[in-house]
Amino acid sequence: MKKKSRALRMLTLLIFITGCWDQDNLKDARLANASAYDLTPEGMLLQTLEVVDDSQSNQGKSTNEIHSGTGHSVRQSTDKIRAKVTGDIRFFKYGVILYGTSLARKDLYPYLDVLYREPDHPTSHVKVAIVDGLAGEIIDQKSIGNLLIGEFITKKIRSLEEMCMFPEMTLETLLPPMLDPGQDFVLPYLSKEGEDITARGIALFHGQKFTGSLSSEQGVLYVLMTGKWKNTARFVKRIHPGPVGDVQNFITYQAKIQNVKRSLKVNVQRDGQIDVELNLKLPVDIVEYARNHLQDKANVQRLNRQLSEIMTQDAEQIIRTLQENGCDAFGVGRQLIAHYPAVWKSVDWNKEYPNIRFHPQVTVDIVGNGILN
């Protein structure tokens, strides 16, 4: 009886541990770490793909191949690449996708649609960026130093996110604002300069089209203005007249990120005018100031006023650039939808957004000056 009972338990267990019918054998797959999309002069889609061979990765000898294919869709161009390589192509969950500016100016979503529809395509950690010119030219470099090109770009984007030069964005977090009528989005903006891949700034989008950009210098303040900052935010400002080459005319300071405070409030006046108050309180540590004199409280107060004025002017310029390019990156429209639905329904937001009044105020407060004083 005991033997029959044991046999029955074993048979029951076998039912639950049988192999999955739709298992995917990764040993036969080729890993795609980076992909780039451009338009050919004829208007066809050109996909450039980095395919990584990890068979010897335990010996630190990973190699990559660069393949390209054209098509009328992302799926077709990928299938043409699949026909060129051995094994199936699988996309790395920490990979990166690049789009050239000519493609991004048309409409980005059609080139993302298939990535969201495929259940096995990773989204939560995949980085997305815009490239000035042809995105495929960056992938063609194959490697930078001892890093394969996809790994280099991913690490570069992540490190610049930590420095607040780029907003944090993945393929997964990109979709909600892309489909939201009350919120626009931005993406990292890269460029190829010789053999170097540099941070050009932040690419601005209106709807799903690339319309303009902020410089890399503006990027740090922009990220703080969104309220979604990471670990480090550093600024260099000219505060004394004189030669640009004189280091004594400049000051470098770093935000105490844990104490930064940001608020955004949308108000609709009786005449229908929309006002937006955006306040940023920025406690900072002085990193470099060759003239010193920071032990003088009056001098510190003067610097606070001067830096607050400079930063507020910078914020005003960022907002002008956003409005000129139709990019509602702060989600003012989303605030109207939530709190003033009747107003939202009564306006043509594409025409109204450039006319709303922003009132930014950045307040700098020097709270630390290193160990000299």
C-alpha positions in Angstrom: 0.0 0.0 0.0 2.9 2.3 0.9 4.5 1.6 -2.5 1.3 2.4 -4.4 0.9 5.6 -2.5 4.6 6.6 -3.1 4.2 5.8 -6.8 1.0 7.9 -7.0 2.8 10.9 -5.5 5.7 10.5 -8.0 3.3 10.5 -10.9 1.5 13.6 -9.6 4.8 15.4 -9.2 5.8 14.5 -12.7 2.7 16.2 -14.1 3.7 19.5 -12.5 7.4 19.4 -13.5 7.1 18.6 -17.1 9.0 20.9 -19.5 7.3 23.9 -20.9 6.0 23.4 -24.5 7.0 26.9 -25.6 10.5 27.0 -24.1 13.1 29.2 -25.9 16.5 27.7 -26.2 18.9 30.6 -25.6 22.0 28.6 -26.5 21.0 28.9 -30.2 20.1 32.6 -30.0 22.3 35.6 -31.0 22.1 38.5 -28.6 21.3 42.0 -30.0 22.7 44.6 -27.7 22.2 47.8 -29.7 20.0 48.7 -32.6 19.8 51.9 -34.7 17.1 53.1 -37.1 17.5 55.6 -40.0 15.8 56.5 -43.2 17.4 55.9 -46.6 17.3 58.7 -49.2 14.5 56.6 -50.8 12.4 56.7 -47.6 13.1 53.0 -46.6 13.8 52.0 -43.1 17.5 51.1 -42.5 18.2 49.1 -39.3 21.7 48.6 -38.0 22.1 45.9 -35.4 25.0 44.9 -33.1 25.0 41.2 -32.6 27.1 39.9 -29.7 28.7 36.5 -29.4 28.8 35.7 -25.6 30.1 32.2 -26.0 33.5 33.1 -24.5 32.3 35.9 -22.2 33.6 34.0 -19.1 37.0 34.6 -20.6 36.4 38.2 -21.2 36.4 37.7 -25.0 32.9 38.8 -26.1 32.9 39.8 -29.8 30.3 41.6 -31.9 29.2 41.8 -35.5 27.4 44.7 -37.1 24.6 43.9 -39.6 22.1 46.0 -41.4 18.9 45.5 -43.4 16.3 47.7 -45.1 12.6 47.3 -45.2 9.2 48.9 -45.2 8.8 48.1 -41.5 10.9 47.3 -38.4 9.9 43.6 -38.6 10.9 43.3 -42.3 14.3 45.0 -41.7 14.9 42.7 -38.7 14.0 39.6 -40.7 16.5 40.6 -43.4 19.2 40.7 -40.7 18.1 37.4 -39.3 18.6 35.9 -42.8 22.3 37.0 -42.6 23.2 35.5 -39.2 23.2 32.1 -37.7 20.8 31.4 -34.9 17.8 33.5 -33.8 18.2 37.1 -32.7 17.2 37.9 -29.1 17.3 41.4 -27.7 19.3 42.1 -24.6 17.2 43.4 -21.6 19.8 46.1 -20.9 20.2 47.1 -24.5 19.8 50.5 -26.2 17.8 51.7 -29.3 19.0 54.7 -31.3 17.0 56.8 -33.8 18.4 59.2 -36.3 17.0 62.7 -36.5 15.5 62.4 -40.0 13.4 59.5 -38.8 12.5 61.0 -35.4 11.2 64.2 -37.1 8.5 62.2 -38.9 6.9 60.2 -36.1 8.6 58.0 -33.6 5.8 55.7 -32.6 5.5 53.6 -35.8 9.1 52.4 -35.3 8.3 51.4 -31.7 5.0 49.7 -32.2 6.3 46.2 -32.9 8.6 46.4 -29.9 5.6 46.9 -27.6 3.6 44.2 -29.3 6.2 41.4 -29.0 5.7 39.7 -25.7 9.4 38.6 -25.5 10.9 41.9 -26.4 12.4 43.6 -23.3 11.2 47.1 -22.3 11.8 47.8 -18.6 15.6 48.4 -18.9 16.1 49.2 -22.5 17.4 52.8 -23.1 16.2 55.0 -26.0 18.1 57.9 -27.5 18.1 60.2 -30.5 21.3 60.7 -32.6 22.1 63.8 -34.5 22.4 62.6 -38.1 22.6 58.9 -38.8 22.2 56.6 -35.8 23.7 53.7 -37.6 27.1 55.4 -37.9 27.5 55.1 -34.1 26.8 51.4 -34.1 29.2 50.9 -37.0 32.1 51.8 -34.7 31.8 48.4 -33.0 33.7 49.4 -29.9 35.0 52.3 -27.8 38.1 51.4 -25.9 37.6 47.9 -24.4 33.8 48.1 -24.5 31.6 46.9 -27.2 29.5 49.7 -28.7 26.1 48.7 -27.2 27.6 48.4 -23.7 29.5 51.7 -24.0 26.4 53.6 -25.1 24.2 52.1 -22.3 26.8 52.9 -19.7 27.2 56.4 -21.0 23.5 57.1 -20.9 23.2 55.7 -17.4 26.1 57.7 -16.0 24.7 60.9 -17.5 21.4 60.2 -16.0 23.1 59.9 -12.6 24.6 63.4 -13.3 21.2 64.8 -14.3 22.4 65.6 -17.8 19.8 63.2 -19.2 16.3 62.4 -17.8 15.9 58.8 -16.8 13.9 57.1 -19.5 13.4 53.5 -20.8 11.4 51.9 -23.5 8.8 51.0 -20.9 8.5 54.4 -19.3 8.4 56.1 -22.7 5.1 54.7 -23.7 2.7 56.5 -21.3 3.7 60.1 -22.1 4.0 59.2 -25.8 0.3 58.3 -25.8 -0.8 61.0 -23.4 -2.4 64.1 -25.0 -1.5 66.2 -22.0 2.1 65.3 -21.7 5.1 65.4 -24.0 8.4 63.6 -23.5 12.1 64.1 -24.1 15.0 61.8 -24.8 18.8 61.8 -24.5 20.4 63.4 -27.6 23.7 62.1 -28.8 26.1 63.0 -31.6 29.2 61.5 -33.2 32.2 63.8 -33.3 35.1 62.0 -35.0 35.6 58.8 -33.0 33.9 60.2 -29.9 30.2 59.8 -28.9 29.2 62.9 -27.0 26.1 64.2 -25.2 24.6 66.8 -27.4 21.8 67.6 -25.0 18.1 66.7 -24.7 15.8 65.9 -27.7 12.4 67.6 -27.4 9.2 66.0 -28.7 5.8 67.5 -29.5 3.3 64.6 -29.8 5.5 61.9 -31.3 7.8 64.1 -33.4 11.2 65.4 -32.6 11.0 69.2 -32.8 14.1 70.7 -31.1 16.6 70.3 -28.4 18.2 71.7 -25.2 21.9 72.0 -24.9 23.9 69.7 -22.5 24.4 72.7 -20.2 20.7 73.3 -20.0 20.0 69.6 -19.4 21.0 69.6 -15.7 18.6 72.4 -14.8 15.9 71.0 -16.9 16.0 67.7 -15.1 15.8 69.4 -11.8 12.8 71.5 -13.0 11.0 68.2 -13.8 11.3 67.0 -10.2 12.9 63.7 -11.3 16.5 64.0 -10.5 19.1 61.4 -9.7 22.4 61.6 -7.7 24.5 64.6 -8.9 23.7 68.0 -10.4 26.7 70.3 -11.0 26.8 73.8 -12.5 29.5 76.2 -13.7 28.6 79.8 -14.0 30.5 83.0 -14.9 29.9 85.5 -12.1 32.7 88.1 -12.7 33.5 90.1 -15.8 36.8 89.6 -17.6 38.5 87.1 -19.8 36.7 83.8 -20.4 40.0 82.0 -20.0 40.4 83.3 -16.4 39.2 80.6 -14.0 38.7 83.3 -11.3 35.7 84.6 -13.1 33.8 81.3 -12.7 32.2 79.4 -9.9 31.4 75.7 -9.8 28.7 74.4 -7.4 26.8 71.2 -6.8 23.2 70.7 -5.6 22.6 69.0 -2.4 20.2 66.6 -4.1 18.6 65.2 -1.0 17.4 68.7 0.0 16.3 70.1 -3.3 12.6 71.1 -3.4 10.5 71.7 -6.5 6.9 72.7 -6.9 4.7 73.2 -10.0 1.2 74.8 -9.8 -1.2 75.5 -12.7 -3.8 78.2 -12.3 -6.6 79.3 -14.7 -7.6 82.9 -14.4 -11.1 84.2 -14.9 -10.3 85.5 -18.4 -9.0 82.0 -19.3 -5.3 82.8 -19.1 -3.3 79.9 -17.9 -0.4 80.6 -15.5 2.2 78.1 -14.3 4.3 78.7 -11.2 7.4 76.6 -11.1 9.6 77.0 -8.0 13.0 75.3 -7.4 14.8 75.7 -4.1 18.4 74.7 -4.6 20.8 74.3 -1.7 24.3 74.0 -3.0 27.9 73.2 -2.0 30.7 75.3 -3.6 33.0 72.9 -5.5 35.4 75.5 -7.0 35.8 79.2 -6.5 39.3 80.5 -7.0 38.5 83.9 -5.5 37.4 82.2 -2.2 36.1 84.9 0.3 33.3 82.5 1.3 33.9 83.1 5.0 32.3 86.5 4.5 28.6 86.2 5.0 27.8 89.3 3.0 29.7 87.9 0.1 27.8 84.6 0.4 24.5 86.5 0.4 25.6 88.4 -2.7 26.5 85.2 -4.5 23.1 83.7 -3.5 21.3 86.6 -5.1 23.5 86.6 -8.2 23.3 82.8 -8.7 19.5 82.8 -8.1 19.1 85.5 -10.8 21.3 83.6 -13.3 19.5 80.3 -12.7 16.1 81.9 -13.0 17.1 83.4 -16.3 18.4 80.0 -17.4 15.0 78.5 -16.4 13.2 81.1 -18.4 15.3 80.3 -21.5 14.6 76.6 -21.1 10.8 77.2 -20.9 11.0 79.5 -24.0 12.7 76.7 -25.9 10.1 74.2 -24.8 7.2 76.4 -25.8 8.8 77.4 -29.2 9.1 73.6 -30.0 5.6 72.8 -28.6 7.1 70.4 -26.0 4.8 70.2 -22.9 7.5 68.2 -21.0 6.2 69.5 -17.6 2.8 68.0 -18.2 0.8 71.2 -17.9 -1.9 69.7 -20.1 -2.1 66.7 -17.8 -2.7 69.1 -14.9 -5.5 70.8 -16.8 -7.1 67.4 -17.7 -7.0 66.5 -14.0 -8.0 69.8 -12.4 -9.6 71.9 -15.1 -11.3 69.4 -17.5 -13.8 72.0 -18.9 -10.9 74.3 -19.8 -9.0 71.4 -21.4 -12.0 70.5 -23.5 -12.5 74.1 -24.6 -9.0 74.8 -25.9 -6.8 73.7 -28.8 -3.8 72.7 -26.8 -1.4 72.8 -29.7 -2.2 76.5 -30.2 -2.7 77.4 -26.5 0.4 75.9 -25.0 2.9 78.4 -26.5 0.8 81.2 -25.0 0.6 80.1 -21.4 2.5 82.1 -18.9 5.3 80.5 -16.9 6.6 82.1 -13.7 9.8 80.2 -12.8 11.8 81.0 -9.7 15.1 79.3 -8.8 16.4 80.1 -5.3 20.1 79.2 -4.7 21.3 78.9 -1.2 25.0 78.2 -0.5 25.1 75.8 2.5 28.6 74.4 2.1 31.9 75.5 0.8 34.3 72.6 1.2 36.9 72.3 4.0 38.9 75.5 3.3 36.7 77.6 5.7 
